Amino acid sequence: MYYSDKSVVFYDDKFVKAKKVACSPFAQTLHYGYGIFEGLRAYQTASGATIFKAREHFERMKYAAQKLSIPLSYTVKDLENIAYDLLDQNNFKDAYIRPLLFCPDNMRLASSRESILFMGAWKWPRYLGNELLSTCISSIERPNPKSCPVDAKISGLYVSSIMATNEARSKGYEEAIMLDQNGFVAQASGANIFYEKDGELFTPPAGHILAGITRKVIMDLARERDIRVTEKQVTIQELKQADMAMLTGTAVEVALIGSVDEAKFKRNVKNSKCGELAKSFADLVHSAFEPAYTII
Ligand code: PMP
């Protein structure tokens, strides 16, 4: 699914065939989750394949590398160029792009002086589908922000996301809503959450969440449309009594939620602000938002 015989990836400073890449079993990241990654999407637009918010994603990657003291020997611009070359080499217009900065052989619990950059891309339709999602409140909490920065995409942080998704699926739900350590709604396993009440939007504040790039775009789109957005601590009860809710993230894009545990949302998608913003987001990513040429 992620690669074929022809796929090309960027690995250890060069483009190579994906099937030729071999990773050492002594890599520090493999054992301890001490690595960072990103997830970006390229869309076919009138000015060719365009990576949505490429700079913002690579700046977040640089921030994560600094936070963890993992050396990153590429600038944000270098990373953007590698991502565009990767799309060209694989002849992709619409694709999901996955950079991973990982640490090579080192079994000590101390920072490496070396790192290896991997970047791969594949066709990945929105992974949560197009129907209204059934979700449940997870018993697995978001990681404690005092133990590891939760505003960075750190490999090891995703263990709790996988556990939360496994739990939700085992109970017959599609996605998990995770709480923070104080019992407030935080986010889904790999996406942010908004709920709608009386025509206004509410979303948990930064602190325990990965305040995503899509979340920010949705907030900007809402404000442009005079839809009020408030960042606040959200209780389970508030979420369950909402008119509608949605998840936002690069992989899920905007996914509308139909229910949380036994509570079903009543609002019709077509009349909801969430539905309106999902449509605006889809239009935005396919528009030539960063033209390859300038009209003077
Ligand atoms: N939370 C987590 C844990 C994520 O992995 C993601 C996906 N990157 C998000 C939220 C959404 O972030 P973004 O909109 O930047 O993709």
py3Dmol code that shows the C-alpha trace and the ligand (Angstrom):
import py3Dmol

protein = """\
ATOM      1  CA  MET A   1       0.000   0.000   0.000  1.00  0.00           C
ATOM      2  CA  TYR A   2       2.729   2.509   0.914  1.00  0.00           C
ATOM      3  CA  TYR A   3       5.139   1.662  -1.864  1.00  0.00           C
ATOM      4  CA  SER A   4       5.593  -0.428  -4.976  1.00  0.00           C
ATOM      5  CA  ASP A   5       8.655  -1.591  -6.899  1.00  0.00           C
ATOM      6  CA  LYS A   6       8.781   1.782  -8.638  1.00  0.00           C
ATOM      7  CA  SER A   7       8.357   4.055  -5.610  1.00  0.00           C
ATOM      8  CA  VAL A   8      11.127   6.491  -4.824  1.00  0.00           C
ATOM      9  CA  VAL A   9      11.797   7.849  -1.334  1.00  0.00           C
ATOM     10  CA  PHE A  10      14.300  10.281   0.120  1.00  0.00           C
ATOM     11  CA  TYR A  11      16.576   8.435   2.529  1.00  0.00           C
ATOM     12  CA  ASP A  12      19.882   9.408   4.130  1.00  0.00           C
ATOM     13  CA  ASP A  13      20.484  12.379   1.831  1.00  0.00           C
ATOM     14  CA  LYS A  14      19.482  10.882  -1.506  1.00  0.00           C
ATOM     15  CA  PHE A  15      16.548   9.665  -3.548  1.00  0.00           C
ATOM     16  CA  VAL A  16      16.492   5.869  -3.720  1.00  0.00           C
ATOM     17  CA  LYS A  17      14.031   3.118  -4.538  1.00  0.00           C
ATOM     18  CA  ALA A  18      11.807   2.461  -1.507  1.00  0.00           C
ATOM     19  CA  LYS A  19      12.437  -1.280  -1.711  1.00  0.00           C
ATOM     20  CA  LYS A  20      16.206  -0.722  -1.288  1.00  0.00           C
ATOM     21  CA  VAL A  21      15.864   1.028   2.062  1.00  0.00           C
ATOM     22  CA  ALA A  22      16.860  -1.004   5.098  1.00  0.00           C
ATOM     23  CA  CYS A  23      16.693   0.294   8.638  1.00  0.00           C
ATOM     24  CA  SER A  24      18.972  -1.029  11.372  1.00  0.00           C
ATOM     25  CA  PRO A  25      17.254  -2.888  14.233  1.00  0.00           C
ATOM     26  CA  PHE A  26      19.560  -0.985  16.590  1.00  0.00           C
ATOM     27  CA  ALA A  27      18.131   2.409  15.589  1.00  0.00           C
ATOM     28  CA  GLN A  28      17.401   4.393  18.748  1.00  0.00           C
ATOM     29  CA  THR A  29      14.044   5.618  17.434  1.00  0.00           C
ATOM     30  CA  LEU A  30      12.826   2.081  16.849  1.00  0.00           C
ATOM     31  CA  HIS A  31      13.402   1.156  20.495  1.00  0.00           C
ATOM     32  CA  TYR A  32      12.444   4.314  22.353  1.00  0.00           C
ATOM     33  CA  GLY A  33      10.177   6.314  20.039  1.00  0.00           C
ATOM     34  CA  TYR A  34      12.752   9.104  20.110  1.00  0.00           C
ATOM     35  CA  GLY A  35      12.130  10.512  16.660  1.00  0.00           C
ATOM     36  CA  ILE A  36       9.862  13.024  14.992  1.00  0.00           C
ATOM     37  CA  PHE A  37       7.674  13.004  11.948  1.00  0.00           C
ATOM     38  CA  GLU A  38       5.258  15.112   9.948  1.00  0.00           C
ATOM     39  CA  GLY A  39       2.258  14.505   7.736  1.00  0.00           C
ATOM     40  CA  LEU A  40       1.515  16.727   4.757  1.00  0.00           C
ATOM     41  CA  ARG A  41      -0.851  16.589   1.813  1.00  0.00           C
ATOM     42  CA  ALA A  42      -0.287  17.658  -1.766  1.00  0.00           C
ATOM     43  CA  TYR A  43      -3.321  18.526  -3.860  1.00  0.00           C
ATOM     44  CA  GLN A  44      -3.781  18.924  -7.573  1.00  0.00           C
ATOM     45  CA  THR A  45      -4.509  22.615  -8.138  1.00  0.00           C
ATOM     46  CA  ALA A  46      -4.682  24.884 -11.163  1.00  0.00           C
ATOM     47  CA  SER A  47      -0.970  25.620 -10.700  1.00  0.00           C
ATOM     48  CA  GLY A  48       0.062  21.955 -10.407  1.00  0.00           C
ATOM     49  CA  ALA A  49       0.659  19.776  -7.375  1.00  0.00           C
ATOM     50  CA  THR A  50       0.706  22.072  -4.352  1.00  0.00           C
ATOM     51  CA  ILE A  51       1.618  21.019  -0.832  1.00  0.00           C
ATOM     52  CA  PHE A  52      -0.855  22.544   1.600  1.00  0.00           C
ATOM     53  CA  LYS A  53       0.894  24.673   4.252  1.00  0.00           C
ATOM     54  CA  ALA A  54       4.292  23.100   3.508  1.00  0.00           C
ATOM     55  CA  ARG A  55       6.255  25.791   5.342  1.00  0.00           C
ATOM     56  CA  GLU A  56       4.105  25.500   8.480  1.00  0.00           C
ATOM     57  CA  HIS A  57       4.531  21.710   8.575  1.00  0.00           C
ATOM     58  CA  PHE A  58       8.304  21.848   8.165  1.00  0.00           C
ATOM     59  CA  GLU A  59       8.592  24.642  10.704  1.00  0.00           C
ATOM     60  CA  ARG A  60       6.748  22.404  13.169  1.00  0.00           C
ATOM     61  CA  MET A  61       9.211  19.623  12.314  1.00  0.00           C
ATOM     62  CA  LYS A  62      12.148  21.937  12.979  1.00  0.00           C
ATOM     63  CA  TYR A  63      10.574  23.003  16.289  1.00  0.00           C
ATOM     64  CA  ALA A  64      10.126  19.340  17.296  1.00  0.00           C
ATOM     65  CA  ALA A  65      13.761  18.542  16.401  1.00  0.00           C
ATOM     66  CA  GLN A  66      14.945  21.451  18.546  1.00  0.00           C
ATOM     67  CA  LYS A  67      12.716  20.437  21.461  1.00  0.00           C
ATOM     68  CA  LEU A  68      14.146  16.913  21.424  1.00  0.00           C
ATOM     69  CA  SER A  69      17.736  17.963  20.584  1.00  0.00           C
ATOM     70  CA  ILE A  70      17.718  15.792  17.481  1.00  0.00           C
ATOM     71  CA  PRO A  71      20.024  17.330  14.869  1.00  0.00           C
ATOM     72  CA  LEU A  72      18.267  18.420  11.676  1.00  0.00           C
ATOM     73  CA  SER A  73      20.715  19.353   8.952  1.00  0.00           C
ATOM     74  CA  TYR A  74      18.121  20.731   6.522  1.00  0.00           C
ATOM     75  CA  THR A  75      16.461  24.128   6.412  1.00  0.00           C
ATOM     76  CA  VAL A  76      12.698  24.490   6.087  1.00  0.00           C
ATOM     77  CA  LYS A  77      13.243  25.498   2.454  1.00  0.00           C
ATOM     78  CA  ASP A  78      15.433  22.391   1.828  1.00  0.00           C
ATOM     79  CA  LEU A  79      12.667  20.213   3.257  1.00  0.00           C
ATOM     80  CA  GLU A  80      10.045  21.857   1.041  1.00  0.00           C
ATOM     81  CA  ASN A  81      12.259  21.311  -2.010  1.00  0.00           C
ATOM     82  CA  ILE A  82      12.817  17.653  -1.121  1.00  0.00           C
ATOM     83  CA  ALA A  83       9.036  17.187  -0.745  1.00  0.00           C
ATOM     84  CA  TYR A  84       8.339  18.700  -4.169  1.00  0.00           C
ATOM     85  CA  ASP A  85      11.140  16.629  -5.774  1.00  0.00           C
ATOM     86  CA  LEU A  86       9.645  13.544  -4.130  1.00  0.00           C
ATOM     87  CA  LEU A  87       6.267  14.268  -5.730  1.00  0.00           C
ATOM     88  CA  ASP A  88       7.962  14.736  -9.127  1.00  0.00           C
ATOM     89  CA  GLN A  89      10.007  11.551  -8.834  1.00  0.00           C
ATOM     90  CA  ASN A  90       6.854   9.561  -8.099  1.00  0.00           C
ATOM     91  CA  ASN A  91       4.707  11.473 -10.555  1.00  0.00           C
ATOM     92  CA  PHE A  92       2.208  12.354  -7.830  1.00  0.00           C
ATOM     93  CA  LYS A  93      -0.215  15.256  -7.873  1.00  0.00           C
ATOM     94  CA  ASP A  94      -2.442  14.288  -4.932  1.00  0.00           C
ATOM     95  CA  ALA A  95      -0.503  12.500  -2.211  1.00  0.00           C
ATOM     96  CA  TYR A  96       0.203  12.198   1.479  1.00  0.00           C
ATOM     97  CA  ILE A  97       3.815  12.992   2.380  1.00  0.00           C
ATOM     98  CA  ARG A  98       5.501  11.498   5.430  1.00  0.00           C
ATOM     99  CA  PRO A  99       8.882  12.884   6.590  1.00  0.00           C
ATOM    100  CA  LEU A 100      10.529  11.073   9.514  1.00  0.00           C
ATOM    101  CA  LEU A 101      13.657  12.215  11.305  1.00  0.00           C
ATOM    102  CA  PHE A 102      15.053   9.263  13.155  1.00  0.00           C
ATOM    103  CA  CYS A 103      18.146   8.447  15.175  1.00  0.00           C
ATOM    104  CA  PRO A 104      20.494   5.661  14.092  1.00  0.00           C
ATOM    105  CA  ASP A 105      22.151   2.924  16.172  1.00  0.00           C
ATOM    106  CA  ASN A 106      22.299   3.961  19.812  1.00  0.00           C
ATOM    107  CA  MET A 107      20.993   1.929  22.723  1.00  0.00           C
ATOM    108  CA  ARG A 108      21.755   4.569  25.335  1.00  0.00           C
ATOM    109  CA  LEU A 109      19.093   6.818  26.844  1.00  0.00           C
ATOM    110  CA  ALA A 110      20.890   9.923  25.684  1.00  0.00           C
ATOM    111  CA  SER A 111      20.628  12.100  22.635  1.00  0.00           C
ATOM    112  CA  SER A 112      22.261  10.994  19.401  1.00  0.00           C
ATOM    113  CA  ARG A 113      24.630  13.216  17.547  1.00  0.00           C
ATOM    114  CA  GLU A 114      23.316  11.879  14.263  1.00  0.00           C
ATOM    115  CA  SER A 115      19.967  11.668  12.566  1.00  0.00           C
ATOM    116  CA  ILE A 116      18.635  10.336   9.285  1.00  0.00           C
ATOM    117  CA  LEU A 117      15.901  11.984   7.274  1.00  0.00           C
ATOM    118  CA  PHE A 118      13.391   9.768   5.487  1.00  0.00           C
ATOM    119  CA  MET A 119      10.616  11.146   3.310  1.00  0.00           C
ATOM    120  CA  GLY A 120       8.090   9.004   1.498  1.00  0.00           C
ATOM    121  CA  ALA A 121       4.780   9.731  -0.261  1.00  0.00           C
ATOM    122  CA  TRP A 122       1.799   7.634  -1.191  1.00  0.00           C
ATOM    123  CA  LYS A 123      -1.780   7.956  -2.367  1.00  0.00           C
ATOM    124  CA  TRP A 124      -3.895   8.130   0.758  1.00  0.00           C
ATOM    125  CA  PRO A 125      -7.570   9.027   0.535  1.00  0.00           C
ATOM    126  CA  ARG A 126      -8.894  10.540   3.793  1.00  0.00           C
ATOM    127  CA  TYR A 127      -8.543   7.639   6.127  1.00  0.00           C
ATOM    128  CA  LEU A 128     -11.710   8.133   8.117  1.00  0.00           C
ATOM    129  CA  GLY A 129     -14.154   7.937   5.228  1.00  0.00           C
ATOM    130  CA  ASN A 130     -17.023  10.163   4.214  1.00  0.00           C
ATOM    131  CA  GLU A 131     -19.842   9.005   6.480  1.00  0.00           C
ATOM    132  CA  LEU A 132     -20.610  10.636   9.825  1.00  0.00           C
ATOM    133  CA  LEU A 133     -18.162   9.158  12.309  1.00  0.00           C
ATOM    134  CA  SER A 134     -19.164   7.162  15.339  1.00  0.00           C
ATOM    135  CA  THR A 135     -16.840   8.039  18.207  1.00  0.00           C
ATOM    136  CA  CYS A 136     -16.464   7.166  21.853  1.00  0.00           C
ATOM    137  CA  ILE A 137     -14.808   8.739  24.853  1.00  0.00           C
ATOM    138  CA  SER A 138     -11.576   6.839  25.383  1.00  0.00           C
ATOM    139  CA  SER A 139     -10.224   5.574  28.662  1.00  0.00           C
ATOM    140  CA  ILE A 140      -6.740   6.377  27.305  1.00  0.00           C
ATOM    141  CA  GLU A 141      -5.751   9.955  28.120  1.00  0.00           C
ATOM    142  CA  ARG A 142      -3.583  12.316  26.108  1.00  0.00           C
ATOM    143  CA  PRO A 143       0.055  12.203  27.267  1.00  0.00           C
ATOM    144  CA  ASN A 144       0.998  14.518  30.110  1.00  0.00           C
ATOM    145  CA  PRO A 145       2.555  17.703  28.618  1.00  0.00           C
ATOM    146  CA  LYS A 146       5.028  17.762  31.506  1.00  0.00           C
ATOM    147  CA  SER A 147       6.513  14.421  30.458  1.00  0.00           C
ATOM    148  CA  CYS A 148       7.004  15.164  26.765  1.00  0.00           C
ATOM    149  CA  PRO A 149       6.116  18.099  24.488  1.00  0.00           C
ATOM    150  CA  VAL A 150       2.637  17.255  23.157  1.00  0.00           C
ATOM    151  CA  ASP A 151       2.635  20.105  20.630  1.00  0.00           C
ATOM    152  CA  ALA A 152       5.192  18.276  18.476  1.00  0.00           C
ATOM    153  CA  LYS A 153       4.801  15.143  16.382  1.00  0.00           C
ATOM    154  CA  ILE A 154       7.062  12.874  18.412  1.00  0.00           C
ATOM    155  CA  SER A 155       6.995   9.214  17.396  1.00  0.00           C
ATOM    156  CA  GLY A 156       6.610   7.750  20.900  1.00  0.00           C
ATOM    157  CA  LEU A 157       3.575   9.919  21.685  1.00  0.00           C
ATOM    158  CA  TYR A 158       1.557   7.900  19.215  1.00  0.00           C
ATOM    159  CA  VAL A 159       1.539   4.762  21.359  1.00  0.00           C
ATOM    160  CA  SER A 160      -1.396   6.219  23.309  1.00  0.00           C
ATOM    161  CA  SER A 161      -3.141   7.198  20.062  1.00  0.00           C
ATOM    162  CA  ILE A 162      -2.859   3.620  18.774  1.00  0.00           C
ATOM    163  CA  MET A 163      -4.134   2.239  22.084  1.00  0.00           C
ATOM    164  CA  ALA A 164      -7.092   4.648  22.036  1.00  0.00           C
ATOM    165  CA  THR A 165      -8.009   3.702  18.460  1.00  0.00           C
ATOM    166  CA  ASN A 166      -7.693  -0.007  19.246  1.00  0.00           C
ATOM    167  CA  GLU A 167     -10.005   0.421  22.214  1.00  0.00           C
ATOM    168  CA  ALA A 168     -12.586   2.375  20.157  1.00  0.00           C
ATOM    169  CA  ARG A 169     -12.546  -0.185  17.322  1.00  0.00           C
ATOM    170  CA  SER A 170     -12.842  -3.096  19.745  1.00  0.00           C
ATOM    171  CA  LYS A 171     -16.061  -1.513  21.059  1.00  0.00           C
ATOM    172  CA  GLY A 172     -17.432  -1.003  17.542  1.00  0.00           C
ATOM    173  CA  TYR A 173     -16.661   2.726  17.144  1.00  0.00           C
ATOM    174  CA  GLU A 174     -14.567   4.290  14.407  1.00  0.00           C
ATOM    175  CA  GLU A 175     -12.609   6.839  16.362  1.00  0.00           C
ATOM    176  CA  ALA A 176     -11.575   7.690  19.928  1.00  0.00           C
ATOM    177  CA  ILE A 177     -11.995  11.021  21.685  1.00  0.00           C
ATOM    178  CA  MET A 178      -9.229  11.384  24.241  1.00  0.00           C
ATOM    179  CA  LEU A 179      -9.457  13.395  27.452  1.00  0.00           C
ATOM    180  CA  ASP A 180      -6.680  15.323  29.113  1.00  0.00           C
ATOM    181  CA  GLN A 181      -5.415  14.404  32.567  1.00  0.00           C
ATOM    182  CA  ASN A 182      -8.029  16.747  34.119  1.00  0.00           C
ATOM    183  CA  GLY A 183     -10.951  14.993  32.442  1.00  0.00           C
ATOM    184  CA  PHE A 184     -11.600  17.631  29.761  1.00  0.00           C
ATOM    185  CA  VAL A 185     -12.073  16.695  26.111  1.00  0.00           C
ATOM    186  CA  ALA A 186      -8.709  17.073  24.346  1.00  0.00           C
ATOM    187  CA  GLN A 187      -8.815  15.658  20.820  1.00  0.00           C
ATOM    188  CA  ALA A 188      -9.087  12.514  18.711  1.00  0.00           C
ATOM    189  CA  SER A 189      -6.219  10.032  18.311  1.00  0.00           C
ATOM    190  CA  GLY A 190      -4.689  11.967  15.402  1.00  0.00           C
ATOM    191  CA  ALA A 191      -6.944  14.964  14.830  1.00  0.00           C
ATOM    192  CA  ASN A 192      -8.376  18.006  16.600  1.00  0.00           C
ATOM    193  CA  ILE A 193     -11.988  18.412  17.583  1.00  0.00           C
ATOM    194  CA  PHE A 194     -14.529  21.234  17.292  1.00  0.00           C
ATOM    195  CA  TYR A 195     -18.134  21.204  18.354  1.00  0.00           C
ATOM    196  CA  GLU A 196     -20.963  23.440  17.234  1.00  0.00           C
ATOM    197  CA  LYS A 197     -23.661  24.852  19.509  1.00  0.00           C
ATOM    198  CA  ASP A 198     -26.252  27.429  18.449  1.00  0.00           C
ATOM    199  CA  GLY A 199     -24.227  28.402  15.374  1.00  0.00           C
ATOM    200  CA  GLU A 200     -20.931  28.918  17.243  1.00  0.00           C
ATOM    201  CA  LEU A 201     -17.839  26.726  17.347  1.00  0.00           C
ATOM    202  CA  PHE A 202     -15.880  25.608  20.399  1.00  0.00           C
ATOM    203  CA  THR A 203     -12.543  23.802  20.578  1.00  0.00           C
ATOM    204  CA  PRO A 204     -10.137  22.802  23.381  1.00  0.00           C
ATOM    205  CA  PRO A 205      -7.230  25.227  23.908  1.00  0.00           C
ATOM    206  CA  ALA A 206      -3.507  24.534  23.422  1.00  0.00           C
ATOM    207  CA  GLY A 207      -1.890  22.785  26.381  1.00  0.00           C
ATOM    208  CA  HIS A 208      -2.771  19.114  26.142  1.00  0.00           C
ATOM    209  CA  ILE A 209      -3.433  18.982  22.418  1.00  0.00           C
ATOM    210  CA  LEU A 210      -1.398  19.095  19.247  1.00  0.00           C
ATOM    211  CA  ALA A 211      -2.921  22.365  18.026  1.00  0.00           C
ATOM    212  CA  GLY A 212      -2.935  21.355  14.378  1.00  0.00           C
ATOM    213  CA  ILE A 213      -2.364  23.349  11.231  1.00  0.00           C
ATOM    214  CA  THR A 214      -5.796  22.309   9.900  1.00  0.00           C
ATOM    215  CA  ARG A 215      -7.357  23.489  13.183  1.00  0.00           C
ATOM    216  CA  LYS A 216      -5.837  26.925  12.616  1.00  0.00           C
ATOM    217  CA  VAL A 217      -7.045  27.021   9.001  1.00  0.00           C
ATOM    218  CA  ILE A 218     -10.577  26.076  10.117  1.00  0.00           C
ATOM    219  CA  MET A 219     -10.517  28.847  12.734  1.00  0.00           C
ATOM    220  CA  ASP A 220      -9.432  31.355  10.079  1.00  0.00           C
ATOM    221  CA  LEU A 221     -12.102  30.143   7.630  1.00  0.00           C
ATOM    222  CA  ALA A 222     -14.752  30.393  10.356  1.00  0.00           C
ATOM    223  CA  ARG A 223     -13.776  33.943  11.273  1.00  0.00           C
ATOM    224  CA  GLU A 224     -13.846  34.973   7.605  1.00  0.00           C
ATOM    225  CA  ARG A 225     -17.439  33.723   7.581  1.00  0.00           C
ATOM    226  CA  ASP A 226     -18.367  35.493  10.821  1.00  0.00           C
ATOM    227  CA  ILE A 227     -18.700  32.196  12.667  1.00  0.00           C
ATOM    228  CA  ARG A 228     -17.575  32.716  16.245  1.00  0.00           C
ATOM    229  CA  VAL A 229     -14.899  30.289  17.490  1.00  0.00           C
ATOM    230  CA  THR A 230     -14.036  30.002  21.174  1.00  0.00           C
ATOM    231  CA  GLU A 231     -11.125  28.056  22.628  1.00  0.00           C
ATOM    232  CA  LYS A 232     -12.212  26.674  25.976  1.00  0.00           C
ATOM    233  CA  GLN A 233     -11.976  23.646  28.209  1.00  0.00           C
ATOM    234  CA  VAL A 234     -14.681  21.301  27.012  1.00  0.00           C
ATOM    235  CA  THR A 235     -16.530  18.861  29.258  1.00  0.00           C
ATOM    236  CA  ILE A 236     -17.821  15.502  28.022  1.00  0.00           C
ATOM    237  CA  GLN A 237     -21.353  16.715  28.698  1.00  0.00           C
ATOM    238  CA  GLU A 238     -20.891  19.854  26.564  1.00  0.00           C
ATOM    239  CA  LEU A 239     -19.604  17.749  23.708  1.00  0.00           C
ATOM    240  CA  LYS A 240     -22.477  15.280  23.962  1.00  0.00           C
ATOM    241  CA  GLN A 241     -25.060  18.089  24.030  1.00  0.00           C
ATOM    242  CA  ALA A 242     -23.600  19.777  20.935  1.00  0.00           C
ATOM    243  CA  ASP A 243     -25.567  20.255  17.715  1.00  0.00           C
ATOM    244  CA  MET A 244     -22.708  18.829  15.627  1.00  0.00           C
ATOM    245  CA  ALA A 245     -18.963  18.168  15.874  1.00  0.00           C
ATOM    246  CA  MET A 246     -16.034  17.571  13.560  1.00  0.00           C
ATOM    247  CA  LEU A 247     -12.442  16.398  13.480  1.00  0.00           C
ATOM    248  CA  THR A 248      -9.719  18.287  11.650  1.00  0.00           C
ATOM    249  CA  GLY A 249      -6.258  17.162  10.581  1.00  0.00           C
ATOM    250  CA  THR A 250      -4.063  16.654   7.553  1.00  0.00           C
ATOM    251  CA  ALA A 251      -4.926  12.966   7.148  1.00  0.00           C
ATOM    252  CA  VAL A 252      -8.653  13.188   8.035  1.00  0.00           C
ATOM    253  CA  GLU A 253      -9.064  16.673   6.512  1.00  0.00           C
ATOM    254  CA  VAL A 254     -12.484  17.640   7.950  1.00  0.00           C
ATOM    255  CA  ALA A 255     -14.528  14.667   9.158  1.00  0.00           C
ATOM    256  CA  LEU A 256     -17.981  15.224  10.592  1.00  0.00           C
ATOM    257  CA  ILE A 257     -18.955  13.330  13.726  1.00  0.00           C
ATOM    258  CA  GLY A 258     -22.376  11.705  14.000  1.00  0.00           C
ATOM    259  CA  SER A 259     -22.215  10.483  17.592  1.00  0.00           C
ATOM    260  CA  VAL A 260     -20.178  10.336  20.789  1.00  0.00           C
ATOM    261  CA  ASP A 261     -20.882   7.166  22.798  1.00  0.00           C
ATOM    262  CA  GLU A 262     -24.684   6.879  22.896  1.00  0.00           C
ATOM    263  CA  ALA A 263     -25.280  10.590  22.119  1.00  0.00           C
ATOM    264  CA  LYS A 264     -26.258  11.344  18.492  1.00  0.00           C
ATOM    265  CA  PHE A 265     -26.012  14.859  17.094  1.00  0.00           C
ATOM    266  CA  LYS A 266     -29.297  16.214  15.838  1.00  0.00           C
ATOM    267  CA  ARG A 267     -28.274  18.845  13.353  1.00  0.00           C
ATOM    268  CA  ASN A 268     -28.527  18.223   9.659  1.00  0.00           C
ATOM    269  CA  VAL A 269     -25.064  18.413   8.038  1.00  0.00           C
ATOM    270  CA  LYS A 270     -26.304  20.733   5.302  1.00  0.00           C
ATOM    271  CA  ASN A 271     -27.543  23.339   7.788  1.00  0.00           C
ATOM    272  CA  SER A 272     -24.538  23.136  10.080  1.00  0.00           C
ATOM    273  CA  LYS A 273     -21.520  25.408  10.337  1.00  0.00           C
ATOM    274  CA  CYS A 274     -19.364  22.268  10.499  1.00  0.00           C
ATOM    275  CA  GLY A 275     -20.754  21.150   7.120  1.00  0.00           C
ATOM    276  CA  GLU A 276     -20.168  24.625   5.677  1.00  0.00           C
ATOM    277  CA  LEU A 277     -16.559  24.673   6.888  1.00  0.00           C
ATOM    278  CA  ALA A 278     -15.872  21.153   5.589  1.00  0.00           C
ATOM    279  CA  LYS A 279     -16.924  22.369   2.142  1.00  0.00           C
ATOM    280  CA  SER A 280     -14.862  25.597   2.423  1.00  0.00           C
ATOM    281  CA  PHE A 281     -11.816  23.582   3.461  1.00  0.00           C
ATOM    282  CA  ALA A 282     -12.141  21.223   0.470  1.00  0.00           C
ATOM    283  CA  ASP A 283     -12.435  24.232  -1.867  1.00  0.00           C
ATOM    284  CA  LEU A 284      -9.417  25.906  -0.281  1.00  0.00           C
ATOM    285  CA  VAL A 285      -7.002  22.983  -0.570  1.00  0.00           C
ATOM    286  CA  HIS A 286      -7.872  22.481  -4.232  1.00  0.00           C
ATOM    287  CA  SER A 287      -7.573  26.163  -5.090  1.00  0.00           C
ATOM    288  CA  ALA A 288      -4.292  27.570  -6.352  1.00  0.00           C
ATOM    289  CA  PHE A 289      -3.531  28.988  -2.909  1.00  0.00           C
ATOM    290  CA  GLU A 290       0.186  29.268  -3.489  1.00  0.00           C
ATOM    291  CA  PRO A 291       0.567  29.896  -7.204  1.00  0.00           C
ATOM    292  CA  ALA A 292       3.809  28.771  -8.794  1.00  0.00           C
ATOM    293  CA  TYR A 293       3.816  32.008 -10.773  1.00  0.00           C
ATOM    294  CA  THR A 294       3.065  35.625  -9.894  1.00  0.00           C
ATOM    295  CA  ILE A 295       0.757  37.804 -11.941  1.00  0.00           C
ATOM    296  CA  ILE A 296       2.143  41.335 -12.059  1.00  0.00           C
TER     297      ILE A 296
END
"""
ligand_1 = """\
16
PMP
N -3.326 15.757 16.695
C -2.478 14.760 16.420
C -2.046 13.853 17.514
C -2.033 14.579 15.112
O -1.189 13.586 14.834
C -2.498 15.435 14.088
C -2.054 15.217 12.676
N -0.847 15.876 12.433
C -3.374 16.474 14.433
C -3.762 16.608 15.742
C -3.828 17.454 13.395
O -2.742 18.270 13.012
P -2.608 18.887 11.565
O -3.874 19.614 11.303
O -1.456 19.817 11.698
O -2.386 17.781 10.625
"""
view = py3Dmol.view(width=600, height=400)
view.addModel(protein, "pdb")
view.setStyle({"model": 0}, {"cartoon": {"style": "trace"}})
view.addModel(ligand_1, "xyz")
view.setStyle({"model": 1}, {"stick": {}})
view.zoomTo()
view.show()
